Amino acid sequence: MKYIALILTCFIILSGSVTASDTLTVLRAARKVVLTGYTRHVTTRTVSAEISGKVSKVNYDIGGQVGSEPFIELDTTFIKYQIRIAEQSLDLAEVSVKQARARAAYLRKEASRIESLRKEDMVSESRRDAIIRDLNLAVLDLEAALSERTVLKTELDELLERRRRHSIYAPRGWIVTGRNVEETENVRQGVPLARVSDYSELVVPLYVSPEELAAIRSLPAVFNAELEGAPVTASIKWVNPEFVEKTRKLGIKLIIRKYNGIKIGGLKLSLPVHLKTEGLYIPGAAVSMRYENPTVTLKDTGEKVRLIILGSAGDYLIAADDVRLSPGTVLIPAAEK
């Protein structure tokens, strides 16, 4: 009882005077828990080659930010030769198309002239048949030349695409977090060469109990937290509904919304949340202490309720549950009793 009296005495002194306009309300007790986690990148990606080849240049190292240049460049000597040959073959095909088109145009004109002469019986039917045959063959030759040109153009496009893939890019602005390739090395298709991570935003993975998750979800959509002691805002990115067997906790990920410092991994995030617990928060200014018996008076009925004090929290005392006291109950200041 002496301990309770000491708590009440100190508490009332700290709480100061209460005016008539102050409303003293019973609240549901809660305990404060500080959740901590460490920053990570938003996502990561493996960089690999789509073709095999010899590395001629690596433009970024670990810790570097990816810019507009390719991450890795493969030697293009042989593909350039193949492209040159394909371009020359395409030029020859273009000449063949022009020749076939010119011959077909000439024979078409000649066939029209022969047909006119045939109507006047000035040429034989065999002559007309011969020119029509030559025209049909010329049309077929033109179609073959056009098809050959299309095939060669497709082959050239394929070679140009292969040359493009000799330059291996990574997302611009991402940070290199791993690299296992050096210049002059021969690399194979699909083998991981480096790793890049997106640090444009920071996320913090946490494992929380259902009670802690409920407390986080009760916060505003964007809530306050601390990152290495500096105030930031954060929000829930996702919640994994699968729980961890050993701890019975759920995995969640928070995303930092406002942070102007250096964006790296390993920064400590602190998020205070209040969890429901047994007991009630009783305003200290409403507690009357007579004969070491703490009591409060209900404003609506004037009934006095004796309290069983469990502890203190700021301007409140923590009391055991009582059917006459519920969250929202208004009390009379002790000074007016």
Backbone torsions as a table, in degrees:
resi	resn	phi	psi	omega
1	MET	NA	-36.8	177.7
2	LYS	-62.5	-36.4	179.9
3	TYR	-65.3	-42.2	178.9
4	ILE	-64.6	-42.1	179.9
5	ALA	-62.4	-38.6	179.0
6	LEU	-64.9	-41.7	177.2
7	ILE	-60.2	-45.7	-177.7
8	LEU	-66.7	-42.5	-179.0
9	THR	-61.3	-50.2	179.3
10	CYS	-62.3	-38.8	-176.0
11	PHE	-66.4	-45.0	-177.4
12	ILE	-66.8	-35.9	177.6
13	ILE	-63.5	-41.8	-178.1
14	LEU	-71.7	-32.0	-174.4
15	SER	-74.2	-21.8	177.0
16	GLY	75.3	-172.1	-178.2
17	SER	-78.4	156.2	-179.4
18	VAL	-123.3	128.4	179.3
19	THR	-85.5	168.2	-178.0
20	ALA	-67.2	-23.7	-178.1
21	SER	-79.6	-15.3	179.6
22	ASP	-71.2	138.4	177.0
23	THR	-105.5	121.8	179.8
24	LEU	-101.6	112.7	-171.9
25	THR	-122.3	141.0	175.5
26	VAL	-75.2	135.6	178.7
27	LEU	-122.5	156.7	174.9
28	ARG	-71.9	132.4	-179.0
29	ALA	-68.3	148.6	178.0
30	ALA	-147.1	152.4	176.5
31	ARG	-112.4	141.1	-176.5
32	LYS	-88.1	130.4	177.4
33	VAL	-127.6	134.2	178.0
34	VAL	-103.7	113.8	177.7
35	LEU	-86.4	137.0	-179.5
36	THR	-127.1	146.4	176.4
37	GLY	-157.6	177.8	-174.8
38	TYR	-128.4	143.3	-173.7
39	THR	-67.2	149.6	175.4
40	ARG	-136.5	170.2	173.0
41	HIS	-73.3	159.3	179.9
42	VAL	-66.8	-46.6	179.3
43	THR	-156.8	165.1	179.1
44	THR	-135.3	157.9	-177.0
45	ARG	-144.6	142.2	176.6
46	THR	-90.4	135.2	177.9
47	VAL	-99.6	125.2	179.5
48	SER	-142.1	163.3	-178.2
49	ALA	-90.1	141.5	176.3
50	GLU	-86.7	-12.3	177.2
51	ILE	-137.5	162.2	176.2
52	SER	-87.0	152.8	179.0
53	GLY	172.2	-177.2	-179.1
54	LYS	-101.8	130.6	-178.7
55	VAL	-73.4	123.9	177.9
56	SER	-101.1	-25.1	-178.1
57	LYS	-160.8	139.6	172.6
58	VAL	-121.5	119.6	-169.9
59	ASN	-93.0	-11.7	-175.5
60	TYR	-136.2	148.8	178.0
61	ASP	-118.8	175.2	-178.8
62	ILE	-59.4	132.9	-178.4
63	GLY	91.2	-12.4	-179.6
64	GLY	-81.8	152.5	177.6
65	GLN	-94.5	130.7	-176.9
66	VAL	-70.2	130.5	178.6
67	GLY	-109.1	-148.2	-176.5
68	SER	-82.0	-20.0	-179.5
69	GLU	-74.9	155.3	176.6
70	PRO	-61.4	148.7	176.1
71	PHE	-66.9	-50.7	-177.8
72	ILE	-131.6	138.1	177.3
73	GLU	-118.6	128.2	177.4
74	LEU	-95.1	154.3	-179.0
75	ASP	-63.9	130.5	-176.0
76	THR	-110.5	15.9	-174.6
77	THR	-57.3	-52.3	-174.2
78	PHE	-73.7	-36.2	179.7
79	ILE	-67.3	-30.4	176.7
80	LYS	-65.6	-40.2	176.6
81	TYR	-62.0	-43.6	-179.8
82	GLN	-63.8	-38.6	178.5
83	ILE	-66.3	-39.8	179.2
84	ARG	-63.2	-43.5	178.6
85	ILE	-63.4	-42.5	-179.8
86	ALA	-64.2	-39.1	178.4
87	GLU	-65.2	-40.6	177.8
88	GLN	-65.4	-41.4	178.2
89	SER	-63.4	-37.3	178.9
90	LEU	-68.4	-35.6	176.7
91	ASP	-63.6	-42.3	177.6
92	LEU	-64.4	-39.1	178.3
93	ALA	-64.3	-36.2	178.6
94	GLU	-65.0	-38.8	176.9
95	VAL	-64.3	-42.1	179.6
96	SER	-62.9	-38.5	178.5
97	VAL	-63.9	-43.3	-179.8
98	LYS	-63.9	-40.9	178.8
99	GLN	-65.0	-45.6	-179.6
100	ALA	-65.0	-37.5	179.1
101	ARG	-67.0	-40.3	179.9
102	ALA	-66.3	-42.1	179.9
103	ARG	-65.8	-42.6	179.6
104	ALA	-63.1	-39.8	179.0
105	ALA	-64.6	-42.3	179.5
106	TYR	-63.1	-48.2	-178.1
107	LEU	-66.2	-32.1	177.6
108	ARG	-65.4	-41.1	177.7
109	LYS	-67.8	-40.4	179.4
110	GLU	-66.6	-38.7	178.9
111	ALA	-64.4	-37.0	178.2
112	SER	-65.8	-40.3	179.1
113	ARG	-66.3	-43.0	180.0
114	ILE	-64.1	-38.0	179.7
115	GLU	-62.7	-38.0	177.8
116	SER	-66.8	-41.2	178.9
117	LEU	-68.2	-33.7	-179.8
118	ARG	-65.2	-36.6	178.9
119	LYS	-64.1	-26.2	178.9
120	GLU	-97.1	11.2	-179.8
121	ASP	57.4	35.2	-179.8
122	MET	-97.8	-12.7	174.6
123	VAL	-134.3	158.0	-178.3
124	SER	-79.3	162.0	178.4
125	GLU	-67.3	-32.7	179.5
126	SER	-65.4	-35.3	177.5
127	ARG	-65.0	-42.3	178.8
128	ARG	-63.8	-42.1	179.7
129	ASP	-63.8	-36.2	-178.9
130	ALA	-66.5	-42.6	-178.7
131	ILE	-69.0	-35.3	177.5
132	ILE	-66.6	-39.2	176.4
133	ARG	-61.8	-45.5	179.3
134	ASP	-62.1	-37.4	178.6
135	LEU	-65.3	-43.6	179.5
136	ASN	-62.4	-40.7	178.0
137	LEU	-65.4	-37.9	179.0
138	ALA	-66.0	-38.3	177.6
139	VAL	-64.5	-41.5	177.6
140	LEU	-64.2	-40.3	177.5
141	ASP	-61.9	-38.7	178.2
142	LEU	-65.2	-43.4	179.1
143	GLU	-62.8	-39.7	178.3
144	ALA	-64.6	-40.5	179.8
145	ALA	-66.1	-40.0	177.7
146	LEU	-64.3	-41.9	178.7
147	SER	-64.3	-41.7	178.6
148	GLU	-62.7	-40.5	177.8
149	ARG	-63.9	-39.2	179.3
150	THR	-64.0	-42.7	179.3
151	VAL	-62.4	-45.9	-178.9
152	LEU	-65.1	-37.5	178.3
153	LYS	-65.6	-39.0	177.5
154	THR	-64.1	-41.8	177.9
155	GLU	-62.7	-39.8	178.2
156	LEU	-65.6	-41.6	177.6
157	ASP	-60.5	-39.7	178.5
158	GLU	-63.6	-43.3	179.1
159	LEU	-64.9	-39.6	177.7
160	LEU	-64.1	-38.1	177.3
161	GLU	-66.5	-40.7	177.1
162	ARG	-63.7	-39.4	177.0
163	ARG	-64.2	-39.0	178.1
164	ARG	-59.9	-35.4	-178.4
165	ARG	-78.8	-2.2	170.6
166	HIS	-74.3	-14.9	174.1
167	SER	-102.9	113.2	-174.9
168	ILE	-99.5	116.3	-175.8
169	TYR	-101.5	157.8	171.8
170	ALA	-127.9	159.6	-178.5
171	PRO	-57.1	131.0	-178.0
172	ARG	-66.2	136.6	179.0
173	GLY	91.9	-13.0	178.8
174	TRP	-77.3	162.8	-176.3
175	ILE	-106.6	137.8	178.3
176	VAL	-76.4	120.2	-179.8
177	THR	-114.6	-1.1	177.2
178	GLY	-166.4	142.4	-179.8
179	ARG	-153.2	128.7	179.5
180	ASN	-135.0	43.3	178.0
181	VAL	-142.5	144.2	178.3
182	GLU	-129.5	162.3	178.8
183	GLU	-62.5	149.0	-178.6
184	THR	76.4	-4.0	177.4
185	GLU	-74.3	150.4	171.6
186	ASN	-94.7	127.4	-177.9
187	VAL	-116.7	154.5	-179.8
188	ARG	-109.6	156.8	-179.7
189	GLN	-60.5	131.5	174.5
190	GLY	83.4	-7.4	-179.7
191	VAL	-79.4	128.3	179.9
192	PRO	-60.4	131.5	-178.7
193	LEU	-111.0	-28.4	-177.9
194	ALA	-161.8	173.3	177.9
195	ARG	-136.6	133.4	177.9
196	VAL	-124.9	149.0	-176.6
197	SER	-130.7	148.3	-179.1
198	ASP	-94.4	108.4	177.2
199	TYR	-107.5	19.5	177.4
200	SER	-63.1	-29.0	172.2
201	GLU	-134.3	154.6	179.9
202	LEU	-109.0	142.0	175.1
203	VAL	-123.5	156.7	-179.2
204	VAL	-130.3	111.7	175.3
205	PRO	-79.4	139.8	178.2
206	LEU	-135.8	154.2	170.4
207	TYR	-119.0	118.4	-171.5
208	VAL	-129.2	157.2	174.7
209	SER	-78.0	161.3	176.7
210	PRO	-56.0	-35.1	178.6
211	GLU	-66.0	-42.4	178.5
212	GLU	-67.7	-37.3	177.6
213	LEU	-63.4	-41.6	178.5
214	ALA	-61.9	-38.1	179.1
215	ALA	-66.1	-39.8	178.5
216	ILE	-66.5	-41.0	-179.0
217	ARG	-69.0	-21.5	177.9
218	SER	-77.5	-13.0	177.4
219	LEU	-73.7	165.5	173.9
220	PRO	-58.8	163.9	-178.6
221	ALA	-57.4	-38.2	173.5
222	VAL	-118.2	115.0	-173.1
223	PHE	-116.9	166.0	-177.8
224	ASN	-88.2	146.4	176.1
225	ALA	-153.1	-176.8	177.2
226	GLU	-127.3	135.9	177.3
227	LEU	-121.1	110.4	-175.2
228	GLU	53.0	39.4	177.8
229	GLY	84.4	-9.4	180.0
230	ALA	-96.0	139.8	-179.2
231	PRO	-68.9	135.3	176.2
232	VAL	-140.3	171.3	170.8
233	THR	-116.1	152.7	-177.7
234	ALA	-147.7	168.6	175.8
235	SER	-151.5	167.7	179.8
236	ILE	-79.6	125.9	176.4
237	LYS	-86.0	-49.8	174.7
238	TRP	-160.0	161.7	176.8
239	VAL	-126.4	125.5	178.2
240	ASN	-85.5	118.3	-178.1
241	PRO	-70.4	-14.5	177.3
242	GLU	-79.2	133.7	-179.9
243	PHE	-101.4	158.4	178.5
244	VAL	-80.8	126.7	-174.0
245	GLU	-58.3	-44.7	-173.2
246	LYS	-71.5	-41.0	-174.1
247	THR	-101.4	-13.0	-176.9
248	ARG	61.2	29.5	-179.7
249	LYS	-108.8	161.1	-178.9
250	LEU	-106.7	142.7	177.3
251	GLY	-87.4	128.8	175.0
252	ILE	-130.2	164.1	176.9
253	LYS	-134.4	126.8	176.4
254	LEU	-100.0	150.2	176.4
255	ILE	-119.7	132.2	-179.1
256	ILE	-79.2	128.1	-175.3
257	ARG	-96.0	-42.3	-177.3
258	LYS	-129.1	106.3	178.0
259	TYR	-152.4	121.8	-175.6
260	ASN	-102.6	2.6	-179.9
261	GLY	-81.9	-172.2	178.4
262	ILE	-69.0	129.2	-176.8
263	LYS	-92.8	99.7	179.1
264	ILE	-136.5	169.2	176.2
265	GLY	-81.2	159.6	174.2
266	GLY	89.0	5.5	176.3
267	LEU	-78.4	136.4	-174.4
268	LYS	-84.4	124.9	175.4
269	LEU	-103.0	133.8	176.2
270	SER	-118.9	125.6	-179.4
271	LEU	-128.8	105.9	177.4
272	PRO	-79.0	134.0	176.1
273	VAL	-134.1	156.1	179.7
274	HIS	-110.9	124.3	-178.4
275	LEU	-104.1	141.7	178.4
276	LYS	-63.6	142.8	178.9
277	THR	-146.9	171.5	179.3
278	GLU	-71.3	147.7	177.1
279	GLY	106.4	176.2	-176.9
280	LEU	-129.1	148.6	170.9
281	TYR	-89.0	118.1	178.6
282	ILE	-110.4	122.8	177.9
283	PRO	-56.3	128.9	-177.7
284	GLY	-61.2	-30.7	-179.2
285	ALA	-69.0	-13.5	179.5
286	ALA	-96.5	-4.3	-174.7
287	VAL	-90.6	126.2	175.8
288	SER	-104.4	136.2	-177.4
289	MET	-119.6	104.7	176.8
290	ARG	-129.0	127.3	-178.1
291	TYR	55.7	36.9	178.7
292	GLU	58.9	28.9	176.7
293	ASN	-116.5	99.3	-179.6
294	PRO	-69.9	129.9	179.0
295	THR	-138.9	159.9	172.1
296	VAL	-129.9	158.7	-179.7
297	THR	-118.1	129.0	179.4
298	LEU	-74.1	132.1	-177.7
299	LYS	-68.5	-36.5	-175.8
300	ASP	-70.7	-41.4	-172.6
301	THR	-113.2	-15.7	-176.4
302	GLY	77.4	6.2	-179.1
303	GLU	-73.7	139.9	176.9
304	LYS	-94.6	137.1	-178.8
305	VAL	-124.5	125.5	178.1
306	ARG	-79.6	140.2	-176.2
307	LEU	-107.2	148.7	168.9
308	ILE	-109.5	106.3	-173.4
309	ILE	-78.4	130.3	178.7
310	LEU	-105.7	-20.8	-178.7
311	GLY	166.5	-163.7	-179.8
312	SER	-140.2	157.7	178.7
313	ALA	-152.4	98.5	179.5
314	GLY	63.9	-124.6	-179.6
315	ASP	-85.3	10.4	-176.8
316	TYR	-123.1	152.8	166.5
317	LEU	-102.1	147.3	177.2
318	ILE	-99.1	120.0	-177.7
319	ALA	-118.9	156.3	177.9
320	ALA	-66.9	154.1	179.2
321	ASP	-59.9	145.8	177.7
322	ASP	-144.1	135.5	-176.2
323	VAL	-62.8	-22.7	-179.8
324	ARG	-84.6	-11.8	179.7
325	LEU	-117.1	126.0	177.2
326	SER	-136.4	156.8	178.8
327	PRO	-54.1	128.8	-178.5
328	GLY	103.4	-11.5	178.7
329	THR	-66.6	131.6	-178.7
330	VAL	-93.1	135.3	-177.4
331	LEU	-115.4	159.8	177.6
332	ILE	-89.6	136.4	176.1
333	PRO	-57.2	143.2	-178.4
334	ALA	-61.6	-29.0	-177.8
335	ALA	-67.5	-21.0	-178.3
336	GLU	-92.8	-2.3	-176.3
337	LYS	-79.7	NA	NA
